């Protein structure tokens, strides 16, 4: 004689295992998506930090270069003035 109660118990256990596997898979997919999102946010934050550092540095380097050029120009003017004889009227 066949035990139908045992078949129902086995089917219930199989259904529970399937539900648990789906839940585990869903949790794994959610965790992977969150990790991917965190990596994107970290990259964006790092890029913003680098840009925030580069802008003031580039401004300072441009200002320093201009200052050096002005100083060099003044030195050359002084050398030219010292070397070129003055006209006497």
Secondary structure, 3 states (H helix, E strand, C coil): CCCHHHHHHHHHHHHHHHHHHHHHHHHHHHHHHHHHHHHHHHHHHHHHHHHHHHHHHHHHHHHHHHHHHHHHHHHHHHHHHHHCCCCCC
